[in-house]
């Protein structure tokens, strides 16, 4: 009987040593979310190339685009959870803002194909106003950091991407009543999806560029890695817009795609 008691006691000690603690659960949750976030982000970067080079409106184009949108939803949700469950870091907060921005662009780009006749729904309008609030928050935080620390890395980035997000949200609000541009849905579709891809690529670039650049690289080099994809990608999107406007208007396109 005494031996049985000793055995039970030893089993109890071993079980207590293997007891799942809140810290273990939280660590496992964060690791799982991080794996999901990275995996869907990589998938989005790879799958997002397919609609760019496949025939517009083809089954391959549509399915790849839908997978990309689902990836962006997952990236945004996982980013929000990772930001909320972990200690505050400025870079983590900013990357969460970029994830929301990319999600908004992909969602509005995808939803544009559903609004050819009906126009924006209550869901679309609600999403736009939420994004407008996020953009104003980013701008306000950027201005606060500028007043506090001067024109350094994070103040510039928060202000820049806040203004960029505000531009898109403000444009959607102006066009809620009635699109005035011919083939508005078509242009909104590919410009938003392209913008979403640029934002996703930017987040991946700046997260990993520190592994490549030397330690003594000046601060402006990191800032350029944030802003350059938006400028270059924006120029390519604008070029494509001019091409299709010329094509739809019956004139000879000035460029080839």
Backbone as CSV, one residue per row, in Angstrom:
resi,resn,N_x,N_y,N_z,CA_x,CA_y,CA_z,C_x,C_y,C_z
1,UNK,0.835,-1.206,0.000,0.000,0.000,0.000,0.866,1.251,0.000
2,UNK,1.923,1.203,0.783,2.841,2.336,0.820,3.534,2.515,-0.513
3,UNK,3.883,1.352,-1.151,4.533,1.410,-2.460,3.586,2.023,-3.489
4,UNK,2.291,1.643,-3.403,1.294,2.197,-4.315,1.190,3.703,-4.153
5,UNK,1.259,4.142,-2.882,1.194,5.572,-2.619,2.389,6.305,-3.199
6,UNK,3.559,5.685,-3.111,4.772,6.297,-3.676,4.656,6.420,-5.183
7,UNK,4.140,5.365,-5.823,3.988,5.375,-7.278,3.015,6.467,-7.705
8,UNK,1.879,6.544,-6.999,0.887,7.580,-7.318,1.483,8.969,-7.156
9,UNK,2.281,9.136,-6.119,2.916,10.433,-5.880,3.882,10.797,-6.999
10,UNK,4.659,9.818,-7.467,5.606,10.064,-8.553,4.887,10.392,-9.856
11,UNK,3.768,9.667,-10.101,2.984,9.948,-11.306,2.410,11.358,-11.249
12,UNK,1.946,11.739,-10.056,1.401,13.082,-9.891,2.429,14.151,-10.138
13,UNK,3.672,13.914,-9.651,4.747,14.878,-9.878,5.043,15.018,-11.356
14,UNK,5.083,13.885,-12.069,5.375,13.935,-13.507,4.258,14.641,-14.276
15,UNK,3.007,14.369,-13.877,1.902,15.031,-14.543,1.920,16.537,-14.301
16,UNK,2.290,16.912,-13.069,2.345,18.331,-12.759,3.442,19.032,-13.533
17,UNK,4.527,18.288,-13.795,5.617,18.864,-14.578,5.205,19.064,-16.035
18,UNK,4.231,18.263,-16.478,3.776,18.369,-17.871,2.503,19.197,-18.006
19,UNK,2.079,19.797,-16.912,0.864,20.597,-16.949,1.027,21.779,-17.905
20,UNK,0.015,21.981,-18.715,0.045,23.084,-19.677,-0.244,24.381,-18.951
21,UNK,0.695,25.291,-19.006,0.548,26.585,-18.343,0.030,27.619,-19.336
22,UNK,-0.540,28.721,-18.845,-0.985,29.796,-19.753,0.144,30.326,-20.628
23,UNK,1.357,30.366,-20.055,2.497,30.853,-20.834,2.792,29.918,-22.006
24,UNK,2.672,28.598,-21.764,2.913,27.624,-22.826,1.857,27.738,-23.913
25,UNK,0.616,27.893,-23.498,-0.469,28.048,-24.469,-0.269,29.299,-25.319
26,UNK,0.102,30.406,-24.672,0.312,31.660,-25.387,1.471,31.548,-26.368
27,UNK,2.555,30.909,-25.926,3.719,30.744,-26.795,3.366,29.894,-28.011
28,UNK,2.624,28.807,-27.768,2.207,27.943,-28.875,1.292,28.680,-29.839
29,UNK,0.386,29.472,-29.294,-0.538,30.245,-30.120,0.204,31.246,-30.992
30,UNK,1.160,31.943,-30.393,1.921,32.949,-31.144,2.742,32.298,-32.246
31,UNK,3.383,31.164,-31.937,4.174,30.458,-32.948,3.276,29.988,-34.087
32,UNK,2.108,29.451,-33.742,1.164,28.980,-34.755,0.700,30.126,-35.647
33,UNK,0.348,31.251,-35.028,-0.081,32.417,-35.804,1.038,32.928,-36.700
34,UNK,2.261,32.908,-36.184,3.401,33.383,-36.977,3.638,32.491,-38.185
35,UNK,3.510,31.177,-37.989,3.675,30.243,-39.104,2.584,30.481,-40.158
36,UNK,1.351,30.642,-39.700,0.240,30.899,-40.624,0.458,32.215,-41.366
37,UNK,0.901,33.245,-40.628,1.130,34.566,-41.217,2.203,34.497,-42.307
38,UNK,3.308,33.864,-42.011,4.410,33.773,-42.974,4.013,32.915,-44.170
39,UNK,3.372,31.767,-43.902,3.004,30.846,-44.983,2.017,31.480,-45.952
40,UNK,1.004,32.155,-45.420,0.017,32.793,-46.304,0.608,34.005,-47.015
41,UNK,1.546,34.698,-46.360,2.207,35.822,-47.010,3.037,35.368,-48.198
42,UNK,3.797,34.292,-48.018,4.598,33.747,-49.124,3.688,33.251,-50.244
43,UNK,2.618,32.564,-49.856,1.663,32.069,-50.858,1.070,33.224,-51.662
44,UNK,0.740,34.313,-50.971,0.176,35.479,-51.656,1.162,36.065,-52.663
45,UNK,2.428,36.154,-52.276,3.435,36.714,-53.178,3.616,35.846,-54.423
46,UNK,3.501,34.544,-54.266,3.662,33.640,-55.408,2.394,33.590,-56.262
47,UNK,1.257,33.389,-55.605,-0.006,33.275,-56.335,-0.393,34.611,-56.965
48,UNK,-0.023,35.728,-56.322,-0.382,37.038,-56.835,0.227,37.353,-58.187
49,UNK,1.284,36.651,-58.557,1.897,36.870,-59.869,1.060,36.283,-60.998
50,UNK,0.272,35.255,-60.687,-0.486,34.562,-61.736,-1.509,35.468,-62.410
51,UNK,-2.346,36.195,-61.663,-3.318,37.071,-62.354,-2.664,38.166,-63.186
52,UNK,-1.446,38.573,-62.816,-0.778,39.635,-63.556,-0.432,39.205,-64.980
53,UNK,-0.096,37.917,-65.136,0.419,37.455,-66.422,-0.510,36.473,-67.126
54,UNK,-1.637,36.131,-66.496,-2.593,35.237,-67.134,-3.650,36.057,-67.869
55,UNK,-4.430,35.396,-68.694,-5.462,36.070,-69.476,-6.534,36.624,-68.545
56,UNK,-6.859,37.896,-68.714,-7.849,38.556,-67.864,-9.220,37.903,-68.018
57,UNK,-9.824,37.535,-66.903,-11.141,36.917,-66.918,-11.135,35.420,-67.087
58,UNK,-9.962,34.822,-67.278,-9.881,33.372,-67.440,-10.080,32.676,-66.096
59,UNK,-10.452,31.380,-66.098,-10.598,30.649,-64.832,-9.329,30.689,-63.978
60,UNK,-8.164,30.593,-64.613,-6.912,30.653,-63.868,-6.743,32.004,-63.205
61,UNK,-7.029,33.057,-63.928,-6.929,34.423,-63.397,-7.865,34.611,-62.198
62,UNK,-9.107,34.183,-62.351,-10.095,34.364,-61.297,-9.786,33.544,-60.059
63,UNK,-9.399,32.286,-60.238,-9.133,31.422,-59.094,-7.878,31.860,-58.339
64,UNK,-6.846,32.209,-59.084,-5.624,32.680,-58.430,-5.879,33.979,-57.683
65,UNK,-6.680,34.865,-58.281,-7.007,36.117,-57.609,-7.793,35.897,-56.330
66,UNK,-8.709,34.941,-56.345,-9.507,34.649,-55.153,-8.637,34.052,-54.052
67,UNK,-7.712,33.179,-54.433,-6.782,32.622,-53.448,-5.944,33.738,-52.827
68,UNK,-5.524,34.680,-53.659,-4.742,35.814,-53.166,-5.536,36.619,-52.146
69,UNK,-6.820,36.874,-52.430,-7.663,37.631,-51.500,-7.804,36.886,-50.175
70,UNK,-8.030,35.582,-50.239,-8.139,34.788,-49.016,-6.842,34.845,-48.207
71,UNK,-5.720,34.818,-48.905,-4.421,34.931,-48.224,-4.292,36.277,-47.523
72,UNK,-4.749,37.347,-48.184,-4.660,38.670,-47.589,-5.561,38.808,-46.364
73,UNK,-6.707,38.164,-46.399,-7.580,38.160,-45.225,-6.880,37.474,-44.061
74,UNK,-6.270,36.331,-44.338,-5.563,35.579,-43.296,-4.361,36.346,-42.768
75,UNK,-3.624,36.992,-43.661,-2.465,37.789,-43.250,-2.892,38.931,-42.337
76,UNK,-3.970,39.616,-42.696,-4.434,40.755,-41.891,-4.915,40.299,-40.510
77,UNK,-5.706,39.233,-40.457,-6.223,38.739,-39.176,-5.090,38.246,-38.287
78,UNK,-4.164,37.491,-38.856,-3.038,36.981,-38.061,-2.134,38.123,-37.594
79,UNK,-1.968,39.155,-38.422,-1.150,40.309,-38.026,-1.784,41.048,-36.851
80,UNK,-3.100,41.222,-36.905,-3.807,41.882,-35.802,-3.659,41.089,-34.504
81,UNK,-3.803,39.784,-34.592,-3.682,38.937,-33.403,-2.261,38.947,-32.855
82,UNK,-1.270,38.868,-33.735,0.130,38.887,-33.297,0.486,40.221,-32.649
83,UNK,-0.067,41.302,-33.179,0.203,42.624,-32.607,-0.436,42.761,-31.234
84,UNK,-1.642,42.218,-31.077,-2.346,42.354,-29.814,-1.866,41.418,-28.723
85,UNK,-1.338,40.269,-29.108,-0.947,39.256,-28.125,0.506,39.390,-27.672
86,UNK,1.295,40.213,-28.363,2.711,40.356,-28.029,2.996,41.754,-27.480
87,UNK,4.141,41.900,-26.793,4.507,43.224,-26.272,4.603,44.254,-27.386
88,UNK,4.354,45.520,-27.055,4.333,46.589,-28.046,5.711,46.799,-28.657
89,UNK,5.741,46.869,-29.987,6.928,47.248,-30.740,6.471,48.126,-31.892
90,UNK,7.230,49.183,-32.152,6.844,50.128,-33.192,6.769,49.459,-34.563
91,UNK,7.750,48.624,-34.887,7.760,47.954,-36.175,6.589,46.998,-36.305
92,UNK,6.261,46.293,-35.235,5.136,45.361,-35.264,3.823,46.108,-35.506
93,UNK,3.681,47.247,-34.855,2.482,48.057,-35.036,2.375,48.552,-36.466
94,UNK,3.484,48.999,-37.021,3.454,49.528,-38.377,3.169,48.431,-39.400
95,UNK,3.784,47.256,-39.228,3.537,46.151,-40.154,2.076,45.707,-40.099
96,UNK,1.462,45.824,-38.931,0.041,45.526,-38.821,-0.776,46.512,-39.647
97,UNK,-0.396,47.779,-39.599,-1.061,48.782,-40.427,-0.914,48.493,-41.906
98,UNK,0.269,48.039,-42.312,0.498,47.684,-43.714,-0.355,46.489,-44.108
99,UNK,-0.484,45.513,-43.196,-1.314,44.336,-43.482,-2.768,44.736,-43.685
100,UNK,-3.264,45.663,-42.870,-4.640,46.148,-43.017,-4.799,46.904,-44.335
101,UNK,-3.813,47.729,-44.667,-3.826,48.481,-45.913,-3.864,47.541,-47.116
102,UNK,-3.021,46.510,-47.089,-2.982,45.545,-48.187,-4.290,44.774,-48.286
103,UNK,-4.836,44.412,-47.122,-6.126,43.713,-47.113,-7.217,44.592,-47.736
104,UNK,-7.234,45.866,-47.379,-8.259,46.770,-47.902,-8.152,46.884,-49.421
105,UNK,-6.945,47.022,-49.917,-6.766,47.139,-51.362,-7.209,45.868,-52.083
106,UNK,-6.834,44.715,-51.559,-7.214,43.458,-52.209,-8.723,43.235,-52.137
107,UNK,-9.320,43.545,-50.998,-10.758,43.349,-50.845,-11.546,44.282,-51.755
108,UNK,-11.170,45.569,-51.805,-11.891,46.502,-52.671,-11.619,46.201,-54.149
109,UNK,-10.436,45.702,-54.451,-10.150,45.302,-55.822,-10.987,44.113,-56.251
110,UNK,-11.125,43.148,-55.366,-11.950,41.978,-55.666,-13.429,42.350,-55.711
111,UNK,-13.871,43.171,-54.745,-15.277,43.568,-54.684,-15.682,44.428,-55.887
112,UNK,-14.715,45.085,-56.518,-15.032,45.919,-57.679,-15.657,45.100,-58.799
113,UNK,-15.241,43.840,-58.919,-15.800,42.984,-59.972,-17.231,42.572,-59.659
114,UNK,-17.647,42.740,-58.407,-19.015,42.384,-58.007,-19.944,43.594,-58.049
115,UNK,-19.394,44.762,-58.377,-20.164,46.000,-58.304,-20.387,46.627,-59.680
116,UNK,-20.341,45.834,-60.717,-20.501,46.392,-62.057,-21.860,47.064,-62.233
117,UNK,-22.888,46.482,-61.628,-24.237,47.003,-61.780,-24.792,47.591,-60.480
118,UNK,-24.551,46.905,-59.375,-25.196,47.288,-58.118,-24.511,48.440,-57.395
119,UNK,-23.231,48.612,-57.595,-22.487,49.610,-56.846,-22.103,49.080,-55.473
120,UNK,-21.460,49.899,-54.631,-20.995,49.429,-53.324,-22.152,49.080,-52.390
121,UNK,-21.981,48.000,-51.628,-22.971,47.569,-50.653,-22.658,48.195,-49.291
122,UNK,-23.491,47.872,-48.296,-23.250,48.376,-46.942,-21.925,47.852,-46.399
123,UNK,-21.595,46.616,-46.750,-20.309,46.050,-46.335,-19.156,46.864,-46.906
124,UNK,-19.232,47.194,-48.186,-18.167,47.967,-48.831,-18.017,49.350,-48.196
125,UNK,-19.155,49.984,-47.919,-19.116,51.317,-47.316,-18.537,51.262,-45.899
126,UNK,-18.958,50.252,-45.126,-18.434,50.112,-43.771,-16.937,49.869,-43.768
127,UNK,-16.470,49.023,-44.701,-15.038,48.750,-44.816,-14.267,50.006,-45.158
128,UNK,-14.839,50.830,-46.024,-14.175,52.073,-46.428,-14.046,53.039,-45.264
129,UNK,-15.098,53.209,-44.488,-15.050,54.154,-43.368,-14.118,53.653,-42.255
130,UNK,-14.052,52.346,-42.051,-13.113,51.804,-41.072,-11.674,52.082,-41.518
131,UNK,-11.420,51.881,-42.804,-10.077,52.140,-43.334,-9.748,53.622,-43.276
132,UNK,-10.747,54.474,-43.502,-10.542,55.920,-43.375,-10.100,56.267,-41.957
133,UNK,-10.742,55.668,-40.977,-10.366,55.895,-39.583,-8.944,55.418,-39.304
134,UNK,-8.588,54.241,-39.846,-7.230,53.713,-39.660,-6.202,54.656,-40.287
135,UNK,-6.513,55.183,-41.473,-5.569,56.077,-42.155,-5.361,57.363,-41.359
136,UNK,-6.441,57.929,-40.828,-6.318,59.146,-40.030,-5.541,58.881,-38.743
137,UNK,-5.727,57.692,-38.178,-4.967,57.318,-36.978,-3.476,57.209,-37.290
138,UNK,-3.145,56.609,-38.422,-1.746,56.492,-38.820,-1.124,57.866,-39.046
139,UNK,-1.866,58.756,-39.713,-1.349,60.105,-39.958,-1.145,60.845,-38.643
140,UNK,-2.149,60.766,-37.766,-2.039,61.438,-36.474,-0.870,60.926,-35.656
141,UNK,-0.670,59.605,-35.676,0.451,59.021,-34.938,1.774,59.437,-35.563
142,UNK,1.799,59.508,-36.910,3.012,59.939,-37.585,3.361,61.382,-37.256
143,UNK,2.348,62.254,-37.224,2.571,63.654,-36.864,3.056,63.757,-35.419
144,UNK,2.477,62.956,-34.546,2.901,62.944,-33.142,4.370,62.539,-33.025
145,UNK,4.758,61.508,-33.766,6.153,61.063,-33.731,7.083,62.109,-34.344
146,UNK,6.602,62.795,-35.390,7.403,63.861,-35.989,7.659,64.982,-34.985
147,UNK,6.630,65.357,-34.240,6.787,66.405,-33.230,7.681,65.949,-32.089
148,UNK,7.667,64.658,-31.826,8.419,64.118,-30.698,9.879,63.839,-31.053
149,UNK,10.086,63.228,-32.235,11.423,62.759,-32.599,11.998,63.412,-33.849
150,UNK,11.234,64.257,-34.516,11.725,64.854,-35.748,11.525,63.913,-36.932
151,UNK,12.093,64.293,-38.077,11.922,63.530,-39.320,12.821,62.304,-39.331
152,UNK,12.457,61.307,-38.544,13.203,60.061,-38.490,12.411,58.957,-39.190
153,UNK,12.853,57.731,-39.032,12.345,56.589,-39.790,10.838,56.383,-39.640
154,UNK,10.382,56.100,-38.436,8.979,55.750,-38.225,8.014,56.920,-38.441
155,UNK,8.338,58.138,-38.024,7.418,59.238,-38.332,7.145,59.403,-39.820
156,UNK,8.191,59.261,-40.634,8.028,59.393,-42.081,7.156,58.280,-42.632
157,UNK,7.407,57.040,-42.160,6.671,55.902,-42.680,5.195,55.946,-42.294
158,UNK,4.914,56.235,-41.032,3.521,56.308,-40.600,2.778,57.391,-41.375
159,UNK,3.414,58.545,-41.557,2.778,59.647,-42.278,2.578,59.297,-43.749
160,UNK,3.594,58.720,-44.372,3.536,58.393,-45.797,2.432,57.383,-46.095
161,UNK,2.441,56.253,-45.377,1.456,55.212,-45.652,0.072,55.596,-45.130
162,UNK,0.017,56.441,-44.110,-1.274,56.955,-43.675,-1.916,57.803,-44.761
163,UNK,-1.129,58.685,-45.383,-1.633,59.516,-46.475,-2.017,58.666,-47.682
164,UNK,-1.229,57.617,-47.933,-1.525,56.719,-49.054,-2.852,55.998,-48.825
165,UNK,-3.049,55.503,-47.606,-4.309,54.825,-47.278,-5.472,55.799,-47.342
166,UNK,-5.265,57.029,-46.869,-6.303,58.052,-46.909,-6.704,58.369,-48.345
167,UNK,-5.748,58.367,-49.241,-6.029,58.661,-50.646,-7.003,57.646,-51.227
168,UNK,-6.740,56.362,-50.972,-7.615,55.318,-51.504,-8.990,55.354,-50.847
169,UNK,-9.029,55.469,-49.521,-10.317,55.497,-48.818,-11.131,56.725,-49.211
170,UNK,-10.470,57.882,-49.325,-11.167,59.093,-49.724,-11.721,58.994,-51.128
171,UNK,-10.982,58.372,-52.010,-11.462,58.192,-53.385,-12.702,57.307,-53.420
172,UNK,-12.693,56.258,-52.584,-13.863,55.368,-52.535,-15.097,56.089,-52.006
173,UNK,-14.900,56.948,-51.009,-16.034,57.692,-50.460,-16.622,58.637,-51.512
174,UNK,-15.762,59.285,-52.280,-16.244,60.202,-53.317,-17.009,59.479,-54.419
175,UNK,-16.636,58.228,-54.659,-17.242,57.493,-55.765,-18.353,56.547,-55.307
176,UNK,-18.746,56.653,-54.051,-19.786,55.762,-53.548,-21.124,55.995,-54.233
177,UNK,-21.458,57.255,-54.471,-22.766,57.561,-55.051,-22.888,56.985,-56.454
178,UNK,-21.913,57.333,-57.295,-21.977,56.864,-58.676,-20.628,57.049,-59.349
179,UNK,-20.030,55.964,-59.835,-18.763,56.102,-60.555,-18.952,56.930,-61.819
180,UNK,-18.071,57.859,-62.033,-18.192,58.746,-63.193,-17.287,58.311,-64.339
181,UNK,-16.361,57.426,-64.072,-15.392,57.030,-65.083,-15.861,55.779,-65.817
182,UNK,-15.655,55.773,-67.117,-15.991,54.604,-67.914,-15.146,53.410,-67.459
183,UNK,-15.810,52.240,-67.322,-15.123,51.018,-66.869,-14.450,51.223,-65.508
184,UNK,-15.120,51.980,-64.641,-14.554,52.267,-63.324,-14.183,50.996,-62.572
185,UNK,-15.066,50.012,-62.594,-14.822,48.778,-61.845,-13.568,48.066,-62.341
186,UNK,-13.325,48.125,-63.655,-12.167,47.450,-64.234,-10.866,48.078,-63.736
187,UNK,-10.822,49.410,-63.771,-9.614,50.095,-63.319,-9.409,49.934,-61.815
188,UNK,-10.503,49.988,-61.055,-10.359,49.815,-59.614,-9.874,48.408,-59.285
189,UNK,-10.340,47.438,-60.057,-9.949,46.048,-59.794,-8.442,45.861,-59.894
190,UNK,-7.863,46.228,-61.046,-6.445,45.898,-61.191,-5.521,46.888,-60.481
191,UNK,-5.968,48.135,-60.293,-5.108,49.060,-59.549,-5.062,48.686,-58.070
192,UNK,-6.192,48.264,-57.512,-6.213,47.887,-56.104,-5.476,46.570,-55.862
193,UNK,-5.696,45.607,-56.714,-4.994,44.327,-56.548,-3.488,44.528,-56.715
194,UNK,-3.117,45.372,-57.666,-1.693,45.666,-57.843,-1.121,46.401,-56.653
195,UNK,-1.878,47.369,-56.122,-1.425,48.089,-54.937,-1.286,47.191,-53.732
196,UNK,-2.210,46.238,-53.591,-2.127,45.279,-52.491,-0.864,44.433,-52.596
197,UNK,-0.544,44.019,-53.806,0.667,43.208,-54.007,1.912,44.017,-53.667
198,UNK,1.923,45.286,-54.053,3.063,46.149,-53.739,3.247,46.266,-52.233
199,UNK,2.144,46.468,-51.505,2.227,46.590,-50.050,2.729,45.303,-49.409
200,UNK,2.252,44.162,-49.913,2.694,42.873,-49.380,4.169,42.643,-49.665
201,UNK,4.585,42.979,-50.876,5.999,42.845,-51.235,6.862,43.758,-50.365
202,UNK,6.386,44.964,-50.113,7.130,45.915,-49.280,7.333,45.366,-47.877
203,UNK,6.261,44.815,-47.297,6.363,44.257,-45.943,7.366,43.115,-45.892
204,UNK,7.343,42.252,-46.907,8.290,41.138,-46.954,9.722,41.641,-47.143
205,UNK,9.869,42.683,-47.962,11.202,43.227,-48.235,11.839,43.814,-46.987
206,UNK,11.109,44.679,-46.299,11.706,45.374,-45.161,11.888,44.443,-43.963
207,UNK,11.099,43.379,-43.899,11.266,42.422,-42.808,12.555,41.639,-42.954
208,UNK,12.998,41.445,-44.188,14.166,40.594,-44.426,15.394,41.346,-44.923
209,UNK,15.246,42.636,-45.271,16.384,43.348,-45.845,17.506,43.543,-44.830
210,UNK,17.149,43.573,-43.546,18.175,43.722,-42.515,19.157,42.567,-42.470
211,UNK,18.748,41.423,-43.000,19.641,40.263,-43.046,20.688,40.406,-44.139
212,UNK,20.431,41.329,-45.081,21.321,41.494,-46.232,22.203,42.725,-46.084
213,UNK,21.628,43.828,-45.639,22.377,45.078,-45.526,23.374,45.020,-44.381
214,UNK,24.515,45.676,-44.517,25.493,45.721,-43.418,24.985,46.539,-42.241
215,UNK,25.605,46.370,-41.104,25.151,47.051,-39.882,25.335,48.562,-39.939
216,UNK,26.337,49.017,-40.694,26.630,50.447,-40.720,25.897,51.190,-41.846
217,UNK,24.852,50.577,-42.406,24.112,51.220,-43.485,23.361,52.430,-42.915
218,UNK,23.308,53.553,-43.635,22.598,54.739,-43.119,21.104,54.501,-43.004
219,UNK,20.446,55.290,-42.170,19.014,55.123,-41.925,18.175,55.320,-43.181
220,UNK,18.620,56.216,-44.065,17.817,56.507,-45.240,17.688,55.297,-46.169
221,UNK,18.643,54.367,-46.100,18.567,53.178,-46.951,17.367,52.313,-46.565
222,UNK,17.130,52.204,-45.258,15.956,51.456,-44.816,14.670,52.141,-45.215
223,UNK,14.644,53.470,-45.143,13.454,54.225,-45.538,13.169,54.054,-47.020
224,UNK,14.209,54.034,-47.845,14.043,53.846,-49.289,13.428,52.485,-49.585
225,UNK,13.847,51.459,-48.839,13.296,50.123,-49.072,11.808,50.073,-48.779
226,UNK,11.327,50.953,-47.910,9.903,51.040,-47.623,9.142,51.760,-48.729
227,UNK,9.703,52.849,-49.222,8.971,53.742,-50.116,9.166,53.400,-51.590
228,UNK,10.354,52.912,-51.964,10.660,52.663,-53.374,9.680,51.711,-54.058
229,UNK,9.289,50.582,-53.445,8.318,49.709,-54.133,7.009,50.408,-54.453
230,UNK,6.549,51.285,-53.566,5.295,52.006,-53.818,5.437,52.959,-54.999
231,UNK,6.581,53.628,-55.079,6.794,54.585,-56.171,6.936,53.862,-57.512
232,UNK,7.782,52.823,-57.534,8.009,52.080,-58.782,6.740,51.350,-59.205
233,UNK,6.106,50.665,-58.243,4.877,49.946,-58.565,3.765,50.881,-58.985
234,UNK,3.689,52.043,-58.344,2.673,53.024,-58.721,2.865,53.527,-60.140
235,UNK,4.116,53.702,-60.551,4.395,54.140,-61.918,3.976,53.075,-62.932
236,UNK,4.213,51.808,-62.607,3.822,50.721,-63.508,2.303,50.616,-63.607
237,UNK,1.620,50.784,-62.484,0.160,50.742,-62.506,-0.398,51.901,-63.319
238,UNK,0.162,53.106,-63.130,-0.292,54.278,-63.889,-0.081,54.066,-65.387
239,UNK,1.026,53.432,-65.734,1.323,53.145,-67.144,0.274,52.190,-67.723
240,UNK,-0.104,51.190,-66.930,-1.114,50.239,-67.372,-2.476,50.895,-67.511
241,UNK,-2.796,51.820,-66.607,-4.064,52.551,-66.698,-4.128,53.339,-68.001
242,UNK,-3.051,54.017,-68.349,-3.022,54.791,-69.592,-3.211,53.883,-70.805
243,UNK,-2.608,52.703,-70.735,-2.721,51.754,-71.845,-4.175,51.348,-72.070
244,UNK,-4.867,50.958,-71.002,-6.238,50.482,-71.153,-7.216,51.621,-71.454
245,UNK,-6.956,52.805,-70.949,-7.820,53.946,-71.296,-7.737,54.233,-72.788
246,UNK,-6.528,54.181,-73.309,-6.364,54.391,-74.742,-7.039,53.277,-75.537
247,UNK,-6.949,52.067,-75.034,-7.554,50.922,-75.717,-9.076,51.015,-75.705
248,UNK,-9.660,51.381,-74.578,-11.112,51.487,-74.465,-11.656,52.682,-75.252
249,UNK,-10.837,53.720,-75.404,-11.281,54.898,-76.141,-11.114,54.745,-77.649
250,UNK,-10.563,53.609,-78.047,-10.438,53.338,-79.481,-9.166,53.846,-80.106
251,UNK,-8.294,54.473,-79.340,-7.031,54.944,-79.900,-5.970,53.879,-79.744
252,UNK,-4.891,54.038,-80.457,-3.824,53.051,-80.429,-3.050,53.164,-79.114
253,UNK,-2.945,52.072,-78.339,-2.193,52.133,-77.072,-0.748,52.511,-77.312
254,UNK,-0.221,53.306,-76.395,1.157,53.780,-76.542,2.162,52.764,-76.053
255,UNK,1.699,51.743,-75.296,2.606,50.742,-74.766,2.025,49.377,-75.020
256,UNK,2.841,48.375,-74.855,2.404,46.998,-74.972,2.523,46.318,-73.628
257,UNK,1.585,45.450,-73.317,1.581,44.762,-72.032,1.931,43.302,-72.240
